[in-house]
Amino acid sequence: MRTEVIVVGGGPVGLLLAGELRLGGVGVTVLERRTGASTESRASTLHARTMELFDQRGLLERLGTPPNDSRGHFAGLPLDLGGTDSPYPGQWKVPQARTEELLREWACGLGAEVLPGREVTDLADLGDQVTVTVRGPAGPARLRARYLVGCDGEQSMVRALAGFELAGTDARREILRADVTGVQIGPRRFQRLPGGLAVAARLPSGVTRVMVHEFGRSPTSRAGAPDFAEVRAAWSRVTGEGLDGARPVWVNAFDDTCRQATAYRRGRVLLAGDAAHRQLPVGGQALNLGLQDAANLGWKLAAQVRGWGPDELLDTYHAERHAVGARALTNIAAQALLLFGGPEVEPVRAVVGELLGHPVVRAHLAAMVSGLDVRYPAGTEHPLAGARMPPCTVHTGAGPRTLAEALRPGRFVLLDLTGGPGPDLGSRVRVLPATVTDSALEGMRHVLVRPDGHIAAAGPERRPPLAELRRWIAAPR
Ligand SMILES: Cc1cc2nc3c(=O)[nH]c(=O)nc-3n(C[C@H](O)[C@H](O)[C@H](O)COP(=O)(O)OP(=O)(O)OC[C@H]3O[C@@H](n4cnc5c(N)ncnc54)[C@H](O)[C@@H]3O)c2cc1C
């Protein structure tokens, strides 16, 4: 396999992107600094939209049925995520290490080359290709590819080397976290106490996760993770409870740094995931946002490399995902203010709590946190254009199936609802003569669905207008 795209970073975002690129027929090499699987305790939540994306790639069978918890929160105020309009409502509890394992197996099964123990130390965009210098087991080496994507996390080396600007604000508050065993701690769901905020929850693995923030306390400058003694002391000050006998499995601190790359693409270098946006990992949004970046970018970059995408297609990645990231960072920043603020934020919390009593507010926030309300700018007037295809069963000659199944090969799907044999739109579009019983699609005779499950076009005409098709495919039939 010839490497056409280099992905720097074999975390969840880099691995999902690698699989998406392989589906698009692109030769991809993932360079990962670590030599083995990550042992860090990181994200544990997959949201409804990510589960839908995994379904679109046939990954859920491999994942099994993880525990589901519909009890989400907004700034610590209870928010039910169970009622969202998705086949996968709620929060799916999957340790990040398991998500990575799943995606690695999938990407490698599709032919991606994943090279551990390779650290990228330099790169150059030469205009027609990108070169990287890599420190690996056999010493330094240089690799080249047509494009490079930095999926190398919040301290992204690619971002720095390629000169991306990261705009936003630095940390003002931090929260300490420890996963512990050997101690019985009662559950605390974002408990606000006079001196600070305390969280304790037992994870499916059996360890207990404690988190503590002291109101008014600025982040401590320290090299690396805090000592467990620091967490224990803060926990005791805030809760008045000791953590005697607790054995730390993993200790870390998070802060409310809120920064986003001003561009997600510079020439032949792109960013995705934490490399493109830094945020407080509240409510599991950080990981899910990154995975959804990869799902948006993969097919577009494949189209660019394989030569079937129109010139502007790759730039829609920034246009679409930067806006989504900015909105997510805003809701995360709002939550950080309400979580870390002391008594002065109580009136705002009371008002937000009252608003959350209204079903329409709950539904709005639940769709936002779950990633279900993303709507990309669309060229057509239909109210669904740009939104994700609503979950539905399509009835074809071969019987009923979900749309997710039809999207598994990673191609466009044209739902032809005319009852006819359907037009031939060329090899990029799979035409599926079908009927759909979804009131949102009433009166539609065609629905063109992108490989990432968003609606590219929908209308009463027999087929998408040519001008519309040309937004996505350079030379449609
Ligand atoms: C310590 C920590 C705890 C977290 N806890 C939570 C949580 O509880 N809940 C939550 O929702 N989110 C949490 N997050 C956020 C979540 O883990 C991230 O959003 C998610 O990992 C982003 O995935 P990614 O693939 O973009 O980046 P990462 O998972 O960070 O992956 C980046 C990869 O790039 C590799 N890499 C870095 N530099 C180089 C280089 N120069 N060359 C080659 N490889 C390189 C790294 O080794 C790493 O494997 C946490 C993040 C951190 C850092």
The ligand as a Tripos MOL2 file, in Angstrom:
@<TRIPOS>MOLECULE
LIG
   53    58     1     0     0
SMALL
NO_CHARGES

@<TRIPOS>ATOM
      1 C1         -5.7500   13.0010   30.7260 C.3       1 LIG1
      2 C2         -7.0550   13.1380   30.0140 C.ar      1 LIG1
      3 C3         -8.2580   12.7050   30.5780 C.ar      1 LIG1
      4 C4         -9.4690   12.8580   29.8940 C.ar      1 LIG1
      5 N1        -10.6460   12.4670   30.4820 N.ar      1 LIG1
      6 C5        -11.8040   12.6460   29.8100 C.ar      1 LIG1
      7 C6        -13.0450   12.3090   30.3620 C.ar      1 LIG1
      8 O1        -13.1300   11.8720   31.4880 O.2       1 LIG1
      9 N2        -14.1770   12.4880   29.6300 N.ar      1 LIG1
     10 C7        -14.1150   12.9970   28.3610 C.ar      1 LIG1
     11 O2        -15.1170   13.1280   27.6880 O.2       1 LIG1
     12 N3        -12.9570   13.3210   27.8140 N.ar      1 LIG1
     13 C8        -11.8080   13.1770   28.5070 C.ar      1 LIG1
     14 N4        -10.6420   13.5430   27.9570 N.ar      1 LIG1
     15 C9        -10.6800   14.0390   26.6050 C.3       1 LIG1
     16 C10       -10.6300   12.8760   25.6230 C.3       1 LIG1
     17 O3         -9.7940   11.8660   26.1210 O.3       1 LIG1
     18 C11       -10.1230   13.4420   24.3310 C.3       1 LIG1
     19 O4        -11.0900   14.3350   23.8400 O.3       1 LIG1
     20 C12        -9.8420   12.3620   23.2930 C.3       1 LIG1
     21 O5         -8.7930   11.5290   23.7030 O.3       1 LIG1
     22 C13        -9.4620   13.0500   21.9880 C.3       1 LIG1
     23 O6         -9.0170   12.0880   21.0860 O.3       1 LIG1
     24 P1         -7.8590   12.4380   20.0610 P.3       1 LIG1
     25 O7         -7.6850   11.2090   19.2650 O.co2     1 LIG1
     26 O8         -8.1650   13.7350   19.4260 O.co2     1 LIG1
     27 O9         -6.5650   12.7230   20.9540 O.3       1 LIG1
     28 P2         -5.7700   11.7450   21.8950 P.3       1 LIG1
     29 O10        -6.6530   10.6960   22.4520 O.co2     1 LIG1
     30 O11        -5.0580   12.6160   22.8630 O.co2     1 LIG1
     31 O12        -4.7660   11.0130   20.9470 O.3       1 LIG1
     32 C14        -3.6320   11.6600   20.4260 C.3       1 LIG1
     33 C15        -2.5920   10.6160   20.1100 C.3       1 LIG1
     34 O13        -1.5170   11.2430   19.4470 O.3       1 LIG1
     35 C16        -0.3110   10.7060   19.9230 C.3       1 LIG1
     36 N5          0.7320   11.7030   19.6720 N.ar      1 LIG1
     37 C17         0.8740   12.8990   20.2620 C.ar      1 LIG1
     38 N6          1.9250   13.5710   19.7500 N.ar      1 LIG1
     39 C18         2.4440   12.7710   18.8080 C.ar      1 LIG1
     40 C19         3.5440   12.9030   17.9110 C.ar      1 LIG1
     41 N7          4.3110   14.0060   17.8790 N.pl3     1 LIG1
     42 N8          3.8290   11.8820   17.0680 N.ar      1 LIG1
     43 C20         3.0450   10.7490   17.0630 C.ar      1 LIG1
     44 N9          2.0000   10.5770   17.8890 N.ar      1 LIG1
     45 C21         1.7010   11.5840   18.7460 C.ar      1 LIG1
     46 C22        -0.5810   10.4360   21.3850 C.3       1 LIG1
     47 O14         0.2890    9.4730   21.9080 O.3       1 LIG1
     48 C23        -2.0220    9.9740   21.3540 C.3       1 LIG1
     49 O15        -2.1390    8.5890   21.2640 O.3       1 LIG1
     50 C24        -9.4430   13.4300   28.6300 C.ar      1 LIG1
     51 C25        -8.2460   13.8600   28.0550 C.ar      1 LIG1
     52 C26        -7.0630   13.7370   28.7380 C.ar      1 LIG1
     53 C27        -5.7930   14.2410   28.1050 C.3       1 LIG1
@<TRIPOS>BOND
     1     1     2 1
     2     2     3 ar
     3     2    52 ar
     4     3     4 ar
     5     4     5 ar
     6     4    50 ar
     7     5     6 ar
     8     6     7 ar
     9     6    13 1
    10     7     8 2
    11     7     9 ar
    12     9    10 ar
    13    10    11 2
    14    10    12 ar
    15    12    13 ar
    16    13    14 ar
    17    14    15 1
    18    14    50 ar
    19    15    16 1
    20    16    17 1
    21    16    18 1
    22    18    19 1
    23    18    20 1
    24    20    21 1
    25    20    22 1
    26    22    23 1
    27    23    24 1
    28    24    25 2
    29    24    26 1
    30    24    27 1
    31    27    28 1
    32    28    29 2
    33    28    30 1
    34    28    31 1
    35    31    32 1
    36    32    33 1
    37    33    34 1
    38    33    48 1
    39    34    35 1
    40    35    36 1
    41    35    46 1
    42    36    37 ar
    43    36    45 ar
    44    37    38 ar
    45    38    39 ar
    46    39    40 ar
    47    39    45 ar
    48    40    41 1
    49    40    42 ar
    50    42    43 ar
    51    43    44 ar
    52    44    45 ar
    53    46    47 1
    54    46    48 1
    55    48    49 1
    56    50    51 ar
    57    51    52 ar
    58    52    53 1
@<TRIPOS>SUBSTRUCTURE
     1 LIG1         1 GROUP 0 **** ****
